[in-house]
């Protein structure tokens, strides 16, 4: 059931000068690529819970932090399959911690900005990427908590719909506007 089909036969968004040289031109539902990975990570989290359920909750925090912080520094390839997924495991575990402690976290802008700056100063690639990922995540968590952003909250959560529709819209933009460079695209 987790074998997602990305390509529909006879459907292609390929055109001359397609952004990224047409790398994803035949993929229709690319937004769904994370679902099998997320499923595996929820199973991993469930396994950690089963192992530690008789232990105080304080034990889960160091486990999640160690996995989140040290995993990308210790391995070169992700256990999830693709090199593109190396930072999904730490992002998942750190996100789980942020969600679990959302009522106790007091975040200011200085910590995420410092992490982002460190990511550009550090030469160790894995540590640099980890600092950038964590810094950007914490920046958006901080931004979401700002009064000016909170007052514009939508009455419904449309994030999953935006996630699902984002890919086909990107494909159509790439097809009809092939002159866009990578960053604008």
SERO-4910 file (N, C-alpha, C, O; in steps of 0.05 Angstrom, whole numbers):
BEGIN
 pado doro    nc1    nc2    nc3   cac1   cac2   cac3    cc1    cc2    cc3    oc1    oc2    oc3
  Unk    A     16    -24      0      0      0      0     17     25      0      7     47     -7
  Unk    A     42     23      8     60     47      8     76     49    -17     95     65    -18
  Unk    A     70     34    -37     83     36    -63     69     57    -80     51     50    -95
  Unk    A     78     81    -78     65    103    -91     74    105   -120     98    103   -126
  Unk    A     55    108   -138     60    111   -167     61    141   -173     42    155   -169
  Unk    A     84    150   -182     88    179   -188     81    186   -216     75    210   -222
  Unk    A     83    167   -234     81    173   -263     55    162   -274     47    139   -268
  Unk    A     41    179   -289     17    169   -304     26    166   -333     39    184   -344
  Unk    A     19    144   -345     28    139   -373     17    161   -391     -6    169   -388
  Unk    A     33    169   -410     26    189   -430     21    217   -419     10    234   -432
  Unk    A     30    222   -394     28    249   -383     56    259   -378     72    246   -365
  Unk    A     62    282   -390     89    294   -386     87    324   -386     72    336   -402
  Unk    A    102    336   -369    104    365   -368    130    375   -381    138    398   -378
  Unk    A    143    357   -396    169    364   -408    165    383   -431    147    380   -448
  Unk    A    182    403   -431    182    423   -452    211    434   -454    227    430   -435
  Unk    A    218    446   -475    245    457   -477    251    476   -454    233    491   -445
  Unk    A    275    475   -444    284    492   -422    267    488   -396    264    507   -380
  Unk    A    256    465   -392    241    459   -368    260    463   -344    283    454   -345
  Unk    A    250    476   -322    268    479   -298    279    452   -289    265    432   -291
  Unk    A    303    452   -279    317    429   -270    321    408   -293    322    384   -288
  Unk    A    322    418   -317    327    401   -341    306    379   -343    313    357   -353
  Unk    A    282    383   -335    261    364   -337    264    340   -319    252    319   -324
  Unk    A    279    343   -297    284    320   -279    259    307   -269    257    283   -267
  Unk    A    238    323   -263    213    312   -253    190    316   -272    167    317   -263
  Unk    A    195    319   -297    175    327   -317    153    306   -320    130    313   -327
  Unk    A    158    281   -314    137    260   -317    123    253   -291    105    237   -291
  Unk    A    131    266   -270    120    259   -244     96    277   -238     97    301   -239
  Unk    A     73    264   -232     48    278   -229     42    282   -199     34    304   -191
  Unk    A     45    262   -182     38    265   -154     63    263   -136     63    247   -117
  Unk    A     83    279   -142    108    278   -127    105    287    -98    122    282    -82
  Unk    A     83    301    -92     79    310    -64     77    286    -45     83    290    -21
  Unk    A     70    263    -55     65    240    -37     90    224    -31     88    204    -17
  Unk    A    113    233    -40    138    217    -36    145    213     -7    159    194      0
  Unk    A    136    231     11    144    228     39    126    209     55    134    201     77
  Unk    A    103    202     45     85    185     60     97    159     69     94    152     93
  Unk    A    110    143     52    122    118     62    143    123     84    146    108    103
  Unk    A    158    145     80    179    152    100    167    161    126    176    153    148
  Unk    A    146    177    125    132    185    150    121    161    164    122    160    189
  Unk    A    110    142    150     99    118    162    120    102    177    116     93    199
  Unk    A    144    100    164    166     86    178    175    101    203    181     88    223
  Unk    A    175    127    202    184    142    226    163    141    248    171    140    271
  Unk    A    137    140    241    117    136    262    120    108    275    116    105    299
  Unk    A    127     88    259    132     62    270    156     62    288    156     49    309
  Unk    A    177     77    280    201     79    297    194     93    323    203     84    345
  Unk    A    178    114    322    169    128    347    153    110    364    156    110    389
  Unk    A    135     94    352    119     75    367    137     54    381    133     47    404
  Unk    A    158     45    367    177     26    378    192     38    402    196     25    422
  Unk    A    200     63    400    213     77    422    194     79    446    202     75    469
  Unk    A    169     85    440    149     87    462    146     59    476    145     58    500
  Unk    A    144     38    460    141     11    472    165      4    489    161     -7    511
  Unk    A    189     10    480    213      4    495    214     20    521    222     10    542
  Unk    A    206     45    520    210     63    543    185     69    558    185     87    575
  Unk    A    163     56    553    137     64    566    138     59    596    123     72    611
  Unk    A    154     40    606    156     36    634    177     53    648    181     53    672
  Unk    A    191     68    631    212     86    641    200    114    642    181    121    628
  Unk    A    211    131    660    201    159    661    203    173    634    220    167    618
  Unk    A    184    191    629    184    206    604    210    221    599    216    227    576
  Unk    A    225    227    620    249    242    616    270    226    599    289    238    589
  Unk    A    266    200    597    284    184    581    280    188    551    299    185    535
  Unk    A    255    194    543    249    198    515    263    223    504    272    223    481
  Unk    A    265    243    520    277    268    511    306    264    501    312    272    479
  Unk    A    323    252    518    350    248    508    352    230    483    369    234    466
  Unk    A    334    210    482    334    192    458    328    209    433    342    207    413
  Unk    A    306    224    434    298    241    411    320    261    404    326    266    380
  Unk    A    331    273    424    353    293    419    377    280    407    389    291    388
  Unk    A    385    257    417    408    243    406    404    235    377    421    238    360
  Unk    A    380    224    371    374    216    344    373    241    326    384    241    304
  Unk    A    360    262    336    357    286    320    383    300    315    387    311    293
  Unk    A    401    301    335    425    316    332    448    300    319    461    310    301
  Unk    A    451    275    328    475    260    320    471    242    295    491    234    283
  Unk    A    447    236    289    442    218    266    455    228    240    470    213    227
  Unk    A    450    253    232    462    262    206    492    265    208    506    266    188
  Unk    A    503    268    233    532    271    236    546    244    236    570    243    229
  Unk    A    532    222    243    545    196    245    542    179    220    559    162    215
  Unk    A    522    184    203    517    167    180    521    184    155    517    209    155
  Unk    A    528    171    134    531    184    108    507    180     90    501    197     73
  Unk    A    493    158     94    469    152     78    446    146     97    449    134    118
  Unk    A    422    155     89    398    151    104    389    123    104    391    109     83
  Unk    A    379    113    126    367     86    127    340     85    112    329     64    107
  Unk    A    330    109    105    305    110     91    307    106     61    287    105     46
  Unk    A    332    104     51    335     97     23    350    118      7    373    113     -2
  Unk    A    339    141      3    351    161    -14    369    181      2    363    186     25
  Unk    A    390    191    -11    407    211      3    391    236     10    398    251     28
  Unk    A    370    241     -5    353    265      0    338    263     27    328    283     36
  Unk    A    338    239     39    322    235     63    340    236     88    330    230    110
  Unk    A    365    242     86    383    241    109    374    258    132    376    250    155
  Unk    A    363    281    127    354    299    148    325    296    156    315    311    173
  Unk    A    311    277    144    283    273    151    280    261    179    262    268    194
  Unk    A    298    242    186    296    230    213    301    251    235    285    252    253
  Unk    A    323    266    233    327    286    255    305    307    254    296    316    276
  Unk    A    295    315    231    274    335    230    248    324    243    234    338    257
  Unk    A    243    298    238    219    286    250    221    285    280    202    292    294
  Unk    A    244    276    291    247    273    320    248    301    333    237    304    355
  Unk    A    262    320    321    262    347    333    235    360    331    226    374    350
  Unk    A    220    355    310    193    365    307    175    352    328    157    365    339
  Unk    A    179    327    333    163    313    354    168    326    381    149    330    397
  Unk    A    193    332    387    199    345    412    186    373    414    175    381    434
  Unk    A    188    388    392    176    415    391    146    413    396    134    429    410
  Unk    A    133    393    383    104    389    387     97    381    415     78    392    427
  Unk    A    113    363    427    107    353    453    110    375    474     94    376    493
  Unk    A    130    393    471    135    414    490    127    441    481    137    462    491
  Unk    A    108    443    463    100    469    451     90    489    472     93    513    469
  Unk    A     79    479    494     69    498    515     91    507    533     87    526    548
  Unk    A    114    494    533    136    502    551    159    516    537    177    526    550
  Unk    A    159    516    511    181    528    496    178    558    495    157    569    487
  Unk    A    199    572    502    199    601    500    222    608    480    245    608    487
  Unk    A    214    614    456    234    617    434    236    646    427    216    660    423
  Unk    A    260    656    425    264    683    414    279    681    387    288    660    380
  Unk    A    281    703    374    292    703    347    322    699    346    333    690    325
  Unk    A    335    704    368    365    702    368    375    674    365    396    670    351
  Unk    A    362    654    376    372    627    373    371    616    345    391    606    335
  Unk    A    348    619    331    348    609    303    367    625    285    380    613    268
  Unk    A    369    651    289    387    667    272    416    659    277    432    658    258
  Unk    A    423    654    302    450    645    309    456    618    295    478    614    285
  Unk    A    437    599    296    441    573    283    445    577    253    462    563    241
  Unk    A    429    594    241    431    599    212    459    611    205    471    603    186
  Unk    A    468    630    221    494    642    217    516    621    221    536    621    205
  Unk    A    514    604    241    534    583    246    535    564    222    557    555    215
  Unk    A    512    559    210    512    540    187    528    550    164    539    534    149
  Unk    A    531    576    161    547    588    140    576    590    147    593    592    129
  Unk    A    582    589    173    610    592    182    624    565    185    649    564    183
  Unk    A    609    544    190    620    518    196    628    504    169    612    505    150
  Unk    A    651    492    168    660    478    144    651    449    143    650    437    121
  Unk    A    644    437    166    635    409    167    607    408    154    588    419    165
  Unk    A    604    394    131    580    395    116    555    385    131    534    398    131
  Unk    A    557    362    144    534    351    159    526    369    181    502    374    185
  Unk    A    545    380    196    538    398    219    526    424    208    508    435    220
  Unk    A    537    434    186    527    458    174    498    455    165    481    472    170
  Unk    A    492    432    151    465    427    142    446    424    166    423    433    166
  Unk    A    455    411    187    439    406    211    432    434    224    409    438    231
  Unk    A    452    451    226    447    478    238    428    494    221    410    508    232
  Unk    A    431    492    194    412    507    177    384    496    179    365    511    181
  Unk    A    381    469    179    355    457    181    341    465    208    318    474    208
  Unk    A    356    462    229    344    469    256    339    499    258    318    507    268
  Unk    A    357    515    248    354    544    249    330    553    234    314    570    243
  Unk    A    326    543    209    303    551    193    277    541    206    257    555    206
  Unk    A    277    516    216    253    506    230    246    523    253    222    531    256
  Unk    A    265    529    270    259    546    294    251    574    286    236    587    300
  Unk    A    263    584    264    255    611    255    225    611    247    210    629    255
  Unk    A    216    590    233    187    590    225    169    584    249    147    593    250
  Unk    A    179    569    268    164    565    293    161    591    308    139    598    317
  Unk    A    183    606    309    182    633    322    163    651    307    147    665    319
  Unk    A    166    652    280    149    669    264    119    662    267    103    681    269
  Unk    A    113    637    269     85    628    272     74    638    299     49    641    302
  Unk    A     91    642    318     82    651    344     80    681    347     70    690    368
  Unk    A     89    696    328     87    725    329     59    735    327     42    723    312
  Unk    A     52    755    342     25    766    342     16    774    314     -7    769    306
  Unk    A     34    787    299     26    797    272     18    774    254      2    777    236
  Unk    A     30    750    257     23    727    241     -1    713    252    -19    704    237
  Unk    A     -3    711    279    -25    696    291    -52    709    285    -73    696    284
  Unk    A    -53    736    283    -78    749    278    -89    743    250   -113    748    244
  Unk    A    -72    733    232    -81    726    205    -86    696    201    -87    687    179
  Unk    A    -90    682    223    -95    653    221   -120    647    206   -141    660    210
  Unk    A   -119    628    188   -142    620    173   -161    603    191   -151    590    209
  Unk    A   -187    604    186   -205    588    203   -202    558    199   -210    543    217
  Unk    A   -190    549    177   -187    520    172   -157    515    166   -143    532    156
  Unk    A   -148    491    172   -121    483    166   -120    474    137   -130    452    131
  Unk    A   -108    490    120   -106    483     92    -78    472     84    -73    468     61
  Unk    A    -61    468    104    -33    461     98    -30    436     82    -14    434     63
  Unk    A    -46    415     88    -44    390     73    -53    393     44    -42    382     26
  Unk    A    -74    409     40    -84    414     13    -63    430     -3    -59    424    -27
  Unk    A    -50    449     10    -29    464     -4     -6    445    -11      6    447    -33
  Unk    A      1    428      8     22    408      3     15    390    -21     32    385    -38
  Unk    A     -9    380    -22    -17    362    -43    -19    376    -70    -11    365    -91
  Unk    A    -29    400    -70    -33    415    -96     -8    429   -105     -6    438   -128
  Unk    A     12    432    -87     36    447    -94     51    435   -117     60    449   -135
  Unk    A     53    408   -117     69    395   -138     57    398   -165     71    407   -184
  Unk    A     31    392   -169     20    396   -196     21    425   -206     25    430   -229
  Unk    A     18    443   -187     19    472   -195     48    479   -203     52    493   -223
  Unk    A     68    469   -188     96    473   -196    101    462   -224    115    474   -240
  Unk    A     90    438   -230     94    426   -256     82    443   -278     94    447   -299
  Unk    A     58    454   -273     45    471   -293     60    497   -297     63    506   -319
  Unk    A     70    508   -275     86    533   -277    111    527   -294    118    543   -311
  Unk    A    124    505   -288    148    498   -303    142    493   -332    159    499   -350
  Unk    A    119    482   -338    111    477   -366    105    502   -381    114    506   -404
  Unk    A     89    520   -369     80    544   -383    100    567   -380     98    587   -395
  Unk    A    119    566   -362    139    587   -358    167    575   -357    180    577   -336
  Unk    A    176    562   -378    202    548   -377    226    566   -374    248    557   -369
  Unk    A    222    592   -378    244    611   -376    251    618   -348    272    630   -343
  Unk    A    235    610   -328    242    615   -300    268    601   -292    272    577   -298
  Unk    A    285    615   -278    309    602   -268    302    586   -243    280    589   -232
  Unk    A    320    570   -234    315    551   -212    305    566   -187    286    556   -174
  Unk    A    317    588   -179    310    602   -155    283    615   -156    268    615   -137
  Unk    A    276    627   -179    250    639   -182    229    617   -183    207    620   -171
  Unk    A    235    595   -196    217    573   -198    211    562   -171    196    543   -168
***
